[in-house]
Amino acid sequence: MNLKETDLPGIGKKFVVGTRSGENLTIIIHNDGRRELYHSEQDNPDENLSMVTLNEDEAKYVSAIIGGATYKPTALENIEVALGDLIIEWYKLEPKFKAIGKTIGELQIRQRSRATIIAVIERSHTKHINPGPELMLTADATVVVLGERLHQLQVRQILLNGD
């Protein structure tokens, strides 16, 4: 995520938030309290996909919802989703991970942990759904894994140690 802040003399302030998904959220806060929200793609920021205008009270309420003040989801360790005994975990391959530069097949993740890699999302946002054993793991990719808690611990060790 990146943030750009710009003063708009006589109008207010403009904030542009670039998201990991490749979209921009532009928020203009007018001196009179109005908020305008614009949604666009980062590749084409001048073409708005949608626009919403909120008054000050509406903006405060929406920010409370987004910020988690009105509803806090059940926090599960490492952003996991519980499916009975199965959980889905997301592992970001930081530069220290020894699995970087190795293929899923070389690591034998399924055979060694009984967990399954269901997706790999590259830093460039390229998605590999149900990747095969030939997919090489790269730095800053996110590996999405399905398995039981013990299996997840084994996957983490495999990704960290690369063996």
C-alpha positions in Angstrom: 0.0 0.0 0.0 1.2 3.5 -0.7 -0.2 6.8 0.2 0.1 10.2 -1.4 -1.3 13.4 0.3 -1.9 16.7 -1.6 -3.1 20.0 -0.3 -6.0 21.4 -2.5 -5.9 25.2 -1.8 -9.4 26.5 -1.2 -10.9 23.0 -1.4 -9.3 20.8 1.2 -7.0 17.8 1.1 -6.6 14.9 -1.3 -5.4 11.4 -0.3 -4.6 8.7 -2.9 -4.2 5.2 -1.5 -2.7 2.6 -3.9 -3.7 -0.9 -2.9 -1.9 -4.2 -3.4 -4.7 -5.3 -5.7 -3.7 -2.6 -8.2 -6.5 -0.1 -7.5 -6.5 3.5 -6.2 -8.8 4.9 -3.6 -8.8 8.7 -3.9 -10.4 10.6 -0.9 -11.0 14.3 -1.1 -11.9 16.0 2.2 -13.5 19.3 1.5 -13.2 22.2 3.9 -17.0 22.0 4.5 -16.7 18.5 5.8 -17.8 16.6 2.7 -15.8 13.6 1.6 -15.6 12.3 -2.0 -14.3 8.8 -2.6 -13.2 7.8 -6.1 -12.2 4.2 -7.1 -9.9 3.7 -10.1 -7.2 1.3 -11.5 -3.6 2.3 -10.8 -2.8 1.9 -14.5 -5.6 4.4 -15.4 -6.1 6.7 -12.5 -8.0 9.3 -14.5 -10.9 7.0 -15.3 -13.0 6.5 -12.2 -14.8 3.2 -11.8 -17.0 4.5 -9.0 -17.6 7.6 -6.9 -19.4 8.2 -3.5 -20.0 11.4 -1.7 -20.4 11.3 2.1 -21.2 14.0 4.6 -19.1 14.3 7.8 -21.3 12.0 9.9 -21.5 9.4 7.2 -17.8 9.5 6.8 -17.2 8.9 10.5 -19.6 6.0 10.5 -18.0 4.4 7.5 -14.5 4.9 8.9 -15.6 3.2 12.1 -16.9 0.2 10.1 -13.7 -0.1 8.0 -11.5 0.5 11.0 -13.1 -2.3 13.0 -14.8 -0.3 15.7 -18.3 -1.7 15.0 -17.3 -5.3 14.2 -14.1 -7.1 14.9 -13.7 -10.3 13.0 -12.5 -13.3 14.9 -8.7 -13.0 14.6 -7.1 -16.3 13.7 -3.3 -16.6 13.9 -1.5 -15.8 10.6 -4.7 -14.8 8.8 -6.1 -18.3 8.7 -9.6 -19.5 8.0 -10.9 -22.4 10.0 -12.6 -25.2 8.0 -13.3 -27.8 10.7 -9.8 -29.2 11.4 -8.5 -27.7 8.1 -7.1 -24.2 8.0 -5.9 -22.0 5.2 -2.7 -20.0 5.8 -0.9 -17.4 3.8 2.9 -17.5 3.9 4.8 -14.5 2.5 8.2 -15.7 1.3 10.6 -13.2 2.8 14.2 -13.1 1.5 15.4 -15.3 4.4 13.2 -18.2 3.3 15.4 -21.0 1.9 12.5 -22.3 -0.3 13.1 -19.4 -2.6 14.4 -20.5 -6.0 13.1 -24.1 -5.5 10.1 -25.7 -7.1 7.1 -27.1 -5.2 8.2 -30.5 -6.5 11.7 -30.2 -5.2 10.4 -29.2 -1.8 7.9 -32.2 -1.8 5.6 -30.2 0.4 2.5 -32.4 -0.1 4.5 -35.6 0.5 6.4 -34.3 3.5 3.6 -32.3 5.3 0.3 -33.7 3.9 -0.7 -30.1 3.2 -1.6 -28.7 -0.2 -0.5 -25.5 -1.9 -3.7 -24.1 -3.4 -2.3 -20.9 -4.8 0.8 -18.8 -5.2 0.5 -15.1 -5.7 3.6 -13.4 -7.1 4.8 -9.9 -6.0 3.6 -8.8 -9.5 0.1 -10.0 -8.5 0.3 -12.9 -11.0 -1.8 -15.7 -9.5 -1.1 -19.4 -9.9 -4.2 -21.3 -8.8 -3.6 -25.0 -7.9 0.1 -24.8 -9.0 1.9 -27.8 -10.2 5.2 -29.2 -9.0 7.2 -27.3 -11.6 6.3 -23.8 -10.2 9.4 -22.1 -8.7 8.9 -20.1 -5.5 10.1 -16.5 -5.7 10.9 -13.9 -3.1 7.9 -11.9 -1.8 5.4 -14.4 -3.3 2.5 -15.4 -1.0 1.9 -19.2 -0.8 -1.6 -20.2 0.2 -1.7 -23.6 1.9 -4.6 -25.9 3.0 -4.0 -28.4 5.8 -4.4 -29.2 9.4 -2.5 -27.2 12.1 0.3 -29.7 12.4 0.7 -29.8 8.6 0.9 -26.0 8.5 3.7 -26.1 11.1 5.6 -28.6 8.9 5.0 -26.4 5.7 6.4 -23.4 7.5 9.5 -25.2 8.4 9.9 -26.5 4.9 9.5 -23.0 3.5 11.9 -21.5 6.0 14.6 -24.2 5.8 14.1 -25.2 2.2 14.7 -28.9 2.9 
